[in-house]
Amino acid sequence: VAPNAADEAPDPAEEALIRLVAAVLWVAAVTGYAPPDCMGADAAGGAGGAMGDAGGAMGVVGGVGDASGVIDAALPDDLASAAHGWLQSGERLCELFNAISPRPSLRAHISRSETPFRRMENIGEYLAMCTELASALGAVDKLHTFSVRDLFDGTRLHAVVASIYALSDLARRQPSSSSLSSAAAAAAPSLASW
């Protein structure tokens, strides 16, 4: 008997691609930055494609499992490289955090300098602010972090993607009076769905 399509194991490369593109598209939607060219509507499957919009992608991703290395190894080099280059300065992650921060006291300071030290400082600021937000919401157990070098060097992109998903889950936990727009909340990727 031939296996049913529903019984087949999901393709890890396809899941990794969906996770990465959905995370980057959500960051782009919230911050107002255009995503890397290779992650535009064509890469995401267009309006009627497999991904649709950033929010629609979240329902097609399977269980969390052990994602380590899948995103880093299974993605086409151009997509992984584009995502790394787009996020590497840490500016977009800090701006994402600032866009969803529930209070003015939780704001990431962003350095616009192109020096490697300042870029790494931005990444560290994003990580520190995520930790503070998780603590304020009593959700430290939901926090997924990575090291500054993971993103700066592009060695563990899967950990960066997991952090973006965890931040989106923290955003969903915020009271409705937060600065996160309802459209951004609706499109936020959900860690629980992958």
N, C-alpha and C positions, 0 to 999 in steps of 0.2 A: 504494500500500500504506500503510495507516494505521500510524503509529509504535507500536511495542510500548511498554507502560507502563515496562518496564525501560530503554528507550532514551531516554525523556523526561528532560530536564534537571530536576533537583530544584528546587522552588520556593524561591528564596532567602529569602522571607519566612517560610515554614514552617520552614526550617532555622534561621534566626535565632531564631525563637520556641522551637524545641526546645533550642537551645544555651543560651539565657538561662534558661528555666524549669529545665532540668536542672542548671545551675550553681547557681541559687538554691536548688533543692530539696536539693542535696548540702550546701551551706553550712548549711541549716536542719537537715538530718539529723545532721550532725556536731556543731553547736553547741547543738542543742536548742531553737532559736528556731522559732516558728511562721512559715512563709513568709507573704508578703503574701496577703491573702484571695483576690485574683484569680489566684493561682498555686496554689491548693489542688488537690484531686483533680479537680475539674471542668476547670480550666485545663490540667492535665497529661494529661487524657484518662481519668482514673479508672483503676481497676485493670485494666480490659480495653481501655482506650483506646490511642491511638497512642503515648503516652509510657509508660503503665504507671507504673513507679517511676523514680526518678532514675537508677538504674543501667541500666535497660533502655533509656533514651532514648539512651544513647551509641552503640548499635549502628546507629541509623537516621540518623546525621548523616554527610554526605558528606565529601569532601576539604577540606583547609584552604583552599586558594585564597586570594583576597584578600577577607577578610571586612570590611575597613574600610568603614564606613558602612552595611552591610547590616543589622546589628542596630540601629543608631541610626535608620535611615530606614524599615526595613520592618516594625518591630514596631508593634502597636497602641499608641497613646499611653498608655493606662492601664497596660499591662504594663511598658513601658519606664519610666514614671514611678514605678510601684510598686517595681520593682527598684532604681531609683536611690535612692528614698527609704529603702528597706530597708537598703541597703548604704552610704549616704552618710556616716554617722558614722565608718566604718572599724572600729567595735567588732566587728561580726560577722566581718569578715575577720581581725582580730587573734585573735579567739577560735577561728576555724577554724584559723589557723596554730598556735596554742597546743595545740589538740586533736591535731594530727598531728606536732608537733615531736618529733624523736627524742631530744632531750636537754634537760635543764633549763636549760642555758646558752643555748639558742635559744628564748627566750620573748619574745613581744611584750608590751610594757607598754601597758596600755589605759587611756585617760583616759575617765571617764564624764561629763565636762563637756559641756554642750550648746553651748559657744561654738564659732564657726566655726574659730578657731585650733586648738583642741584636737581637733576632728574631723579637720582636715587633718593634724594631728600623728599621729593614729591611722592614717590612710591611709599616711603616710610611714613609720611604724613597720612596718606590714604589708609594704610594698615592701622595706624594709631587711632584714627577717627572711627574706623569700623569697630575696633575693640571697645572704644568708649561708647559708641551707640549700642552695641550688643550688651554691654554692662548696664547701661541706662534702661534698656528694655527687659533686662533679666533674661537675656537669651544668649549668654556666652557659649552655651553648649551648641548653639547653631552657627557659630562663627567658623569660617574656613579661611585660613590665612596662608600666606606664602612668604618666602624670604624676599627681600629687596632684590637680591641677585637673580632669583627665579625669573622675575619679569625683566629686569635690566639686561640680563644675558640671554633671555629667551630659552632657558633650559627646562622649565617646568610650566609650560603654558597651561596645562590642565589644572594646575593649582590656582592660577590666576582666574580661569573661567569658573572654577568652583567658588572662588571668593566673590565674583560678580553675582553668581546665583544666590549665594548666602546673603549678600547685601540686599538683593531684591526681596528675599524672604523677610529680612528685617524691615524693609520698607513697607511690606504688607502688614506688619504687626503694629505700625504706627497708628495713632489716632487720626481720624479724618481731618483734624485741624492742621496736619503737617503740611509742609510746602510741596510735597509730592503731588503732582496733578493726578486727577483720576484717570486720565488717558495713560500716563506713564505707569501708574499702578496696575492698570488692566493689562498692559503689555509687558509687565515685569516677569522675567523668567522665574519659574518656581523650582527650587532645589528639590522639593518633594516629588516633582514629576520626573526627575531623572535619577 
